[in-house]
Amino acid sequence: MSENAKQHTLKGLFWNAIDRFGNQLVTTAVGIITARILTPDDFGVLAVLIIFTTIATTFVDSGLATSLVRSPVVDDKDYSSMFVFNLLVSLTLYFLLFFAAPYIERFNGIDNLALYARVLFIQLVVHSLGIVQYVKLLKKYAFKETARINVLAVMLSGSLVIGLALFGFGVWAILLQPVSYSFFRTAMLWFWGDWRLDLTFSGNVLKKHLGFSLSFMFGSMLGKVFSQSYYAFIGKHFSLAQTGFYLQANKWGETPNMLISSIIQGTTLSTLAPIQDDYPRFLNACRKSMKSLGFVLFPVSLCAIAVAKPAFIYVLSDKWAPSILYFQLLCFAGLFISLTDLNVNFLNIKGKSNYTLWLEIIKITTAVAVLLATYRFGILYIIFGQIGIRILFFGISSVFSGKIYGYSFFRQLADLFPPFFLSAIAFAAAMAPVYFFPNLPHLAMLCIQSTIFVGIYISGNHLTGNEIWLELLQMGKNKLAKR
């Protein structure tokens, strides 16, 4: 990796980490407060509607943003054509969903669901207005600005949500969070962005990007449906409370995995695109990205699984205890989502969105079959099915990576084994207090388990001379030396 690419990557990783961790810190705080105030039924309402916003948002994004980011050269006509297209798609989808809302309410049998849906779906139009500004910032490697915008938006929307929850607005507090976040984020993108409104539209420009973007869009949509459809399905066949327990477990279970992988993916999309045609450099950069993901992903996820019981009961209260086992299993499943997503990200950078589309088609078909075979046995068996599917498709995605640019399944396993092995040892040690001191207060247990895990993992990396760990130490020393 050249020094220029390395500098952009390090800068991107730093500011993306600030962005994602700052965003997640606020989201976690808001989630904890609202979980303690509101009921599982309130969260069940949001779970039922998530699939509609997920699919619609994917259509609005349409893959054009990713196509522009990975394209070496773009001009004003590219940006204006994307803006017009995204706005028209978002307005069309909103009106379709607006008139479909009563049918959604009737199907799910939840009072006032049509009104809830119509308000929640406003975020689609607002979101579409800021996509061009965001792409322009990414093209300029303006990671600091995007981090500032995203964190401020989530802080403002989170404050609003907490206020609504405290004043007894119930489910409205949850529903207005994504809507208000879109408003605040879009407003700041326009305030700090440098693109000026232009409604010029070119069919030829759009056509130029559609070859990549359509495959990317449908692949992305199917991938998100694969995850979000579980909420709607569980909401239909189980009680609102059970759906709420699953929603909380899945939300927190995917959080550590998706947070870490989003930092790396958000950086690599911009920084690896310029070297996509340089085979040795690209493969080396992909291996480094995968090693970095494993170095952080495995310890964070396994530590979260180890401390799940004291953390849930102490932080969220014991009313969410039924979510604990769901959380642990979904957190483990999330490991393979992150690894698969990074492979998909590399394939998209190489312009192979058709491969990722076929991967998602096969995945969603398999997911539906497994879901229909497991749901009658209960939510736990649904989760076991999810784990199996996610392991399988990590293997398939790595086979595609090996075929396209040489990063094979076994080479990936070799790169991922050291951090996984050390994390497994730390996990086993962190579970010891649970068996030897089962009556410790939850806060004390949480602190002891976390300390044991972190101490063993860091010590193990230092003793084995892990390259990622040594680079982090060197970066820290260089920062201190400059001061």
VENKA-V760555 format. One record per residue. RES is the residue in one small letter. OMEGA is omega in whole degrees, 0 to 359 (999 if undefined). NEAR is the number of other C-alpha atoms within 10 Angstrom. Layout:
BEGIN
RES;OMEGA;NEAR / RES;OMEGA;NEAR
END
This chain:
BEGIN
m;181;16 / s;181;9 / e;180;8 / n;179;10 / a;180;16 / k;179;14 / q;178;13 / h;181;20 / t;179;23 / l;177;14 / k;180;17 / g;179;25 / l;181;19 / f;184;17 / w;174;21 / n;176;24 / a;176;21 / i;180;19 / d;187;24 / r;181;21 / f;176;19 / g;177;19 / n;183;20 / q;179;18 / l;179;15 / v;180;20 / t;178;17 / t;180;16 / a;178;14 / v;179;21 / g;179;21 / i;182;15 / i;181;17 / t;179;25 / a;180;20 / r;183;16 / i;187;14 / l;185;18 / t;174;17 / p;178;21 / d;179;18 / d;179;20 / f;178;24 / g;178;25 / v;179;26 / l;182;23 / a;181;24 / v;185;28 / l;186;23 / i;184;20 / i;181;21 / f;179;18 / t;180;21 / t;181;18 / i;183;20 / a;179;20 / t;178;21 / t;177;20 / f;180;20 / v;178;24 / d;172;24 / s;180;24 / g;181;24 / l;180;29 / a;179;22 / t;179;20 / s;179;22 / l;181;22 / v;183;21 / r;180;22 / s;182;16 / p;183;10 / v;175;9 / v;179;14 / d;184;9 / d;181;12 / k;175;16 / d;183;21 / y;183;27 / s;179;21 / s;178;21 / m;181;26 / f;181;24 / v;182;18 / f;181;20 / n;180;26 / l;179;21 / l;179;14 / v;182;19 / s;179;25 / l;179;17 / t;181;14 / l;181;19 / y;181;20 / f;177;14 / l;180;11 / l;178;20 / f;181;17 / f;177;12 / a;186;14 / a;178;20 / p;179;16 / y;176;13 / i;179;18 / e;181;19 / r;181;13 / f;184;10 / n;178;15 / g;180;11 / i;181;13 / d;176;11 / n;182;12 / l;179;20 / a;178;20 / l;178;13 / y;183;19 / a;183;25 / r;177;18 / v;181;14 / l;185;23 / f;176;26 / i;182;22 / q;182;22 / l;182;27 / v;181;22 / v;180;22 / h;183;23 / s;184;24 / l;184;21 / g;186;22 / i;182;21 / v;179;27 / q;181;22 / y;179;22 / v;180;21 / k;177;19 / l;178;20 / l;180;22 / k;180;18 / k;184;10 / y;182;18 / a;184;17 / f;179;24 / k;181;16 / e;180;18 / t;178;24 / a;180;22 / r;182;17 / i;183;22 / n;182;22 / v;179;21 / l;181;20 / a;182;22 / v;176;25 / m;181;20 / l;180;16 / s;178;24 / g;178;26 / s;178;14 / l;182;17 / v;179;26 / i;178;20 / g;179;14 / l;180;19 / a;181;20 / l;181;14 / f;169;10 / g;180;12 / f;172;14 / g;186;19 / v;179;20 / w;179;17 / a;181;22 / i;184;24 / l;183;21 / l;179;21 / q;179;22 / p;179;21 / v;181;19 / s;177;22 / y;179;23 / s;179;24 / f;183;19 / f;183;20 / r;180;25 / t;179;22 / a;181;17 / m;175;19 / l;178;22 / w;180;17 / f;183;12 / w;179;14 / g;183;18 / d;177;11 / w;180;17 / r;187;12 / l;180;11 / d;183;13 / l;176;14 / t;181;14 / f;179;17 / s;177;15 / g;179;9 / n;178;11 / v;179;17 / l;181;18 / k;180;11 / k;183;12 / h;187;19 / l;180;17 / g;177;16 / f;192;19 / s;181;25 / l;177;19 / s;179;21 / f;182;26 / m;182;23 / f;176;23 / g;178;25 / s;180;23 / m;180;22 / l;178;25 / g;180;21 / k;177;17 / v;178;20 / f;179;20 / s;189;16 / q;181;21 / s;178;22 / y;179;24 / y;181;23 / a;181;21 / f;179;17 / i;178;23 / g;179;23 / k;188;15 / h;178;15 / f;182;14 / s;177;14 / l;180;22 / a;178;17 / q;177;19 / t;177;28 / g;177;26 / f;179;24 / y;180;30 / l;180;26 / q;181;22 / a;182;25 / n;179;23 / k;180;15 / w;181;21 / g;180;28 / e;186;21 / t;183;17 / p;182;24 / n;183;25 / m;179;20 / l;183;19 / i;182;22 / s;180;27 / s;177;18 / i;183;21 / i;180;22 / q;181;23 / g;179;18 / t;186;25 / t;180;22 / l;181;19 / s;190;22 / t;180;26 / l;180;23 / a;181;19 / p;182;15 / i;184;18 / q;181;20 / d;177;12 / d;190;9 / y;183;12 / p;181;14 / r;181;15 / f;180;20 / l;179;19 / n;180;13 / a;178;21 / c;179;21 / r;180;17 / k;179;16 / s;180;20 / m;177;19 / k;179;21 / s;178;20 / l;181;23 / g;182;24 / f;181;24 / v;187;18 / l;185;24 / f;180;23 / p;181;24 / v;183;18 / s;181;24 / l;175;24 / c;178;23 / a;178;21 / i;182;22 / a;185;23 / v;188;23 / a;185;20 / k;179;22 / p;181;24 / a;181;19 / f;185;23 / i;181;16 / y;187;14 / v;185;17 / l;183;18 / s;188;14 / d;177;15 / k;179;14 / w;180;19 / a;178;17 / p;181;14 / s;191;23 / i;181;24 / l;176;15 / y;181;21 / f;183;27 / q;180;24 / l;181;19 / l;176;23 / c;176;28 / f;178;20 / a;181;25 / g;176;25 / l;185;25 / f;172;21 / i;183;23 / s;180;25 / l;178;27 / t;182;21 / d;179;20 / l;175;24 / n;179;25 / v;179;26 / n;178;21 / f;179;25 / l;179;21 / n;177;23 / i;178;25 / k;178;18 / g;183;20 / k;181;18 / s;177;26 / n;176;19 / y;182;20 / t;176;25 / l;179;22 / w;177;15 / l;181;19 / e;178;22 / i;178;17 / i;181;13 / k;183;19 / i;177;20 / t;178;12 / t;181;14 / a;180;22 / v;180;14 / a;181;11 / v;179;18 / l;180;19 / l;180;11 / a;187;13 / t;192;18 / y;182;18 / r;179;11 / f;178;9 / g;184;12 / i;181;19 / l;180;15 / y;173;16 / i;181;20 / i;177;22 / f;177;17 / g;179;20 / q;180;23 / i;180;20 / g;181;14 / i;184;19 / r;175;22 / i;181;17 / l;186;14 / f;168;20 / f;178;21 / g;181;19 / i;181;17 / s;179;23 / s;175;24 / v;176;17 / f;180;21 / s;178;21 / g;181;17 / k;187;12 / i;185;15 / y;169;17 / g;179;15 / y;189;19 / s;180;18 / f;184;18 / f;176;13 / r;177;13 / q;178;20 / l;179;13 / a;179;11 / d;185;17 / l;186;20 / f;183;15 / p;180;18 / p;178;22 / f;181;19 / f;179;15 / l;179;21 / s;179;29 / a;177;18 / i;179;14 / a;178;25 / f;180;26 / a;180;14 / a;181;15 / a;179;24 / m;182;20 / a;180;14 / p;180;16 / v;182;18 / y;183;8 / f;181;9 / f;187;10 / p;185;11 / n;177;10 / l;174;14 / p;186;11 / h;181;18 / l;179;13 / a;179;11 / m;179;22 / l;182;22 / c;182;13 / i;180;17 / q;181;22 / s;180;19 / t;179;13 / i;183;19 / f;184;26 / v;181;18 / g;181;11 / i;183;18 / y;180;19 / i;179;16 / s;180;12 / g;179;19 / n;180;19 / h;181;14 / l;181;8 / t;178;11 / g;179;11 / n;187;15 / e;180;15 / i;179;15 / w;180;16 / l;177;13 / e;178;11 / l;178;11 / l;181;13 / q;177;12 / m;178;12 / g;179;11 / k;180;11 / n;178;11 / k;180;10 / l;181;9 / a;180;8 / k;180;6 / r;999;5
END
